[in-house]
């Protein structure tokens, strides 16, 4: 049974009736821009929620009592959601229907499997795993079969995001000594660093047209959200006096939603590219 909460919109801030300080982390935007997936611990454990931006409705999808759930992403057709869960003792990749039903485990090993990302055709899922003694990027079929390591590097490679055209995977790696953004070309089997700096650049996410990558960096002292392209041309999107991380960009590229720690806990903010900002929910 899903739990659905209707939220009230007052001016530009959306509040729940109880006003508690929960931790909310943004995950994924739907293709039509109307909904987002997020992780929240408002019920005690981290669970997957879907938030309808247009209707201000928050729906809990996992409700797992014996383990936390995290990082959910829509399949390209919107009918499935991949996520990872600790319900079996360690982090493994799962898939479920868009309404939270038919939850099925896809990975099964003694180490961790994190951060799934669908291929644009919906046939494969990228993720990262610690099964080789360090974090490596893996690809598997959407049913969990044919799991294979595509990075095979002594450093840690994490947080893969499949490009919209299916030809590349963006990820973060510390192979250069600090966290940097890399792009792996599936066609050429080559890896390219698109950060090339001495700071920590993390948590990449593609724009829907594949022209840009939104990411988190500590280069300004506090964590900030930046937009870049494969040529390394960058633009800072958030204000320098707050700590922010994990961001996604709308399919239209007109706005972003990001996670901020400005008030001592994780909150979601929606910011238009013209600068207008609202608190999405509490």
BAFIDREN-790861 format. One line per 10 residues: number of its first residue (from 1); their letters; for each residue x, y, z of C-alpha. Coordinates in Angstrom, 2 decimals. Example, Ala and Ser with C-alpha at 12.3 -4.5 7.8 and 13.67 -1.06 7.14 Angstrom:
1	AS	12.30/-4.50/7.80  13.67/-1.06/7.14
END
This chain:
1	XXXXXXXXXX	0.00/0.00/0.00  1.40/3.39/-0.99  1.22/6.37/1.32  0.23/9.61/-0.43  0.62/13.04/1.14  -0.91/16.17/-0.39  1.23/19.25/0.18  0.00/22.85/0.38  1.55/25.61/-1.69  1.83/28.92/0.16
11	XXXXXXXXXX	3.42/31.75/-1.79  6.68/30.33/-3.12  7.40/27.79/-0.38  5.89/24.31/-0.18  5.43/22.98/3.37  4.19/19.79/4.94  1.73/20.14/7.77  4.12/18.86/10.43  7.13/21.03/9.50  9.75/18.56/10.74
21	XXXXXXXXXX	13.42/18.74/9.74  13.81/15.68/7.53  16.64/14.92/5.15  15.54/15.03/1.52  17.88/14.25/-1.39  16.98/14.74/-5.05  17.47/11.77/-7.41  15.87/12.01/-10.85  13.53/14.09/-13.05  10.84/12.52/-15.23
31	XXXXXXXXXX	11.09/13.04/-18.99  7.97/15.21/-19.11  9.26/17.40/-16.26  6.18/16.89/-14.08  7.64/14.56/-11.42  10.86/13.89/-9.55  12.19/11.00/-7.51  13.79/11.73/-4.16  15.04/9.99/-1.05  13.73/11.05/2.36
41	XXXXXXXXXX	13.96/9.78/5.93  10.72/11.47/7.03  9.38/8.07/8.11  12.46/7.11/10.14  14.40/5.23/7.43  15.48/6.47/4.02  12.77/5.62/1.50  12.06/6.38/-2.15  9.38/8.99/-2.89  7.87/10.42/-6.03
51	XXXXXXXXXX	6.91/14.10/-5.95  4.43/15.48/-8.47  5.60/19.07/-8.91  2.46/20.24/-10.71  -0.01/18.76/-8.21  2.15/19.10/-5.06  1.68/15.42/-4.16  4.34/13.31/-2.45  3.99/9.51/-2.72  6.08/6.99/-0.77
61	XXXXXXXXXX	7.09/4.09/-3.04  9.18/1.69/-0.95  8.02/1.62/2.71  10.70/-0.94/3.58  10.88/-1.49/7.35  14.00/-3.69/7.45  16.40/-1.60/5.36  16.95/1.82/3.87  16.43/2.55/0.18  18.28/5.17/-1.83
71	XXXXXXXXXX	18.93/6.73/-5.23  16.02/6.03/-7.56  15.96/6.65/-11.33  13.20/6.33/-13.91  13.57/3.96/-16.84  13.46/5.78/-20.22  9.78/4.90/-20.74  8.92/5.86/-17.16  7.40/2.47/-16.38  10.17/1.21/-14.10
81	XXXXXXXXXX	12.36/2.65/-11.34  15.82/1.35/-10.44  17.24/2.02/-6.97  19.49/0.46/-4.37  18.56/-0.95/-0.97  20.20/-2.29/2.20  17.23/-4.56/3.00  19.32/-7.73/2.56  22.29/-6.63/4.66  24.33/-4.80/2.04
91	XXXXXXXXXX	23.54/-2.39/-0.77  22.12/-4.10/-3.86  20.39/-2.84/-7.02  16.62/-3.32/-7.27  13.95/-2.46/-9.79  10.24/-1.79/-9.27  7.24/-0.58/-11.22  6.61/3.17/-11.32  3.98/2.87/-8.56  6.36/1.00/-6.22
101	XXXXXXXXXX	4.98/-2.50/-6.87  6.84/-5.63/-8.07  10.14/-4.86/-6.37  12.85/-7.20/-7.64  16.52/-7.59/-6.72  18.97/-7.49/-9.64  22.41/-7.86/-8.02  23.55/-10.38/-5.43  27.08/-10.34/-4.00  28.86/-9.80/-0.69
111	XXXXXXXXXX	29.94/-6.25/-1.47  28.03/-3.06/-2.31  26.25/-2.10/-5.53  25.25/1.57/-5.79  23.75/4.28/-8.01  21.95/2.65/-10.96  21.58/4.52/-14.26  19.47/3.31/-17.21  20.71/3.20/-20.78  18.52/5.35/-23.08
121	XXXXXXXXXX	17.03/2.26/-24.74  16.11/0.78/-21.35  17.99/-2.44/-22.08  20.90/-1.98/-19.66  21.71/-0.46/-16.26  25.04/1.02/-15.20  26.04/1.05/-11.52  29.14/0.95/-9.38  30.27/-1.96/-7.24  32.90/-2.78/-4.62
131	XXXXXXXXXX	33.04/-6.48/-5.48  36.59/-6.14/-6.93  38.06/-4.58/-3.77  37.52/-1.00/-4.95  34.71/0.91/-6.62  34.30/0.06/-10.31  31.69/0.96/-12.93  29.59/-2.01/-14.05  26.97/-2.56/-16.74  24.28/-5.25/-16.67
141	XXXXXXXXXX	21.20/-6.12/-18.65  17.97/-4.65/-17.29  17.00/-8.06/-15.89  20.28/-8.29/-13.89  22.09/-10.67/-16.25  25.53/-10.22/-17.85  27.10/-8.04/-15.15  30.51/-6.77/-16.27  33.20/-4.32/-15.15  33.92/-1.57/-17.71
151	XXXXXXXXXX	36.52/0.53/-15.87  38.97/-1.95/-14.27  41.10/0.73/-12.61  42.97/0.60/-9.29  41.33/3.86/-8.20  37.69/4.33/-7.18  35.20/4.95/-10.00  31.72/5.94/-8.84  28.29/7.40/-9.67  27.80/6.50/-13.36
161	XXXXXXXXXX	25.29/8.46/-15.48  24.44/7.24/-18.97  24.40/9.92/-21.69  21.07/10.54/-23.48  22.45/9.27/-26.80  23.72/6.06/-25.18  27.32/6.43/-26.36  28.96/7.56/-23.10  28.87/7.22/-19.34  29.88/10.10/-17.07
171	XXXXXXXXXX	31.27/9.20/-13.64  33.52/10.47/-10.88  36.93/9.00/-10.09  39.87/9.70/-7.80  42.35/8.16/-10.24  44.07/11.55/-10.61  44.42/12.04/-6.85  41.20/13.93/-6.17  37.60/13.46/-7.32  37.21/14.47/-10.95
181	XXXXXXXXXX	34.60/14.05/-13.68  35.35/11.50/-16.38  33.53/10.33/-19.48  33.78/6.77/-20.71  33.13/6.21/-24.41  31.47/2.84/-24.95  32.29/2.87/-28.65  35.98/3.72/-28.25  36.51/2.07/-24.83  38.34/5.21/-23.71
191	XXXXXXXXXX	38.15/7.43/-20.62  38.56/11.22/-20.65  38.92/13.63/-17.71  36.73/16.69/-18.28  37.55/18.41/-14.97  41.35/18.69/-14.89  41.68/20.70/-11.66  42.85/20.27/-8.06  39.39/20.40/-6.49  36.77/17.71/-5.94
201	XXXXXXXXXX	34.17/17.54/-8.73  31.47/14.94/-8.08  27.96/13.62/-8.75  27.54/14.27/-12.49  24.15/14.30/-14.20  23.45/14.90/-17.91  21.04/17.42/-19.39  18.34/15.82/-21.56  19.98/17.06/-24.78  23.36/15.61/-23.76
211	XXXXXXXXXX	25.13/18.94/-24.18  25.79/19.65/-20.50  26.61/17.94/-17.21  25.50/19.34/-13.88  27.76/18.48/-10.92  28.90/19.33/-7.39  32.26/20.92/-6.57  34.09/22.35/-3.54  36.21/24.77/-5.60  34.60/27.85/-4.03
221	XXXXXXXXXX	35.16/26.67/-0.44  31.61/25.44/0.10  29.87/22.80/-1.98  28.31/24.38/-5.07  26.45/23.30/-8.20  28.08/23.86/-11.58  27.17/23.24/-15.20  29.82/22.12/-17.68  30.23/20.55/-21.11  32.73/18.08/-22.52
231	XXXXXXXXXX	35.07/20.98/-23.37  35.25/21.97/-19.70  33.36/25.26/-20.13  31.70/25.88/-16.74  29.06/28.03/-15.07  28.26/28.21/-11.33  24.52/27.85/-10.64  24.21/28.21/-6.83  25.10/30.93/-4.34  28.53/30.79/-2.67
241	XXXXXXXXXX	27.29/31.26/0.93  25.46/27.91/1.19  26.52/24.24/1.03  24.82/22.40/-1.82  25.21/19.01/-3.48  23.40/16.50/-5.75  21.55/18.38/-8.49  19.45/17.50/-11.52  18.50/19.71/-14.46  15.00/19.83/-15.93
251	XXXXXXXXXX	14.36/18.30/-19.37  13.78/21.81/-20.72  17.03/23.07/-19.10  15.03/25.97/-17.65  15.50/24.99/-13.99  17.44/22.80/-11.58  16.55/21.02/-8.35  19.36/20.56/-5.86  19.99/19.42/-2.31  21.11/22.10/0.15
261	XXXXXXXXXX	22.43/21.92/3.72  21.98/25.63/4.45  19.67/25.06/7.44  21.51/22.16/9.05  19.62/19.36/7.27  19.12/18.29/3.67  16.46/20.31/1.84  15.38/20.50/-1.79  15.38/23.76/-3.72  14.14/24.46/-7.23
271	XXXXXXXXXX	15.91/27.26/-9.03  15.06/28.75/-12.41  17.92/29.65/-14.70  16.76/33.27/-14.40  17.57/33.14/-10.67  14.12/32.64/-9.09  14.31/30.05/-6.30  11.81/28.18/-4.11  12.09/25.58/-1.37  10.52/22.52/-2.97
281	XX	9.36/20.69/0.17  10.30/19.97/3.78
END
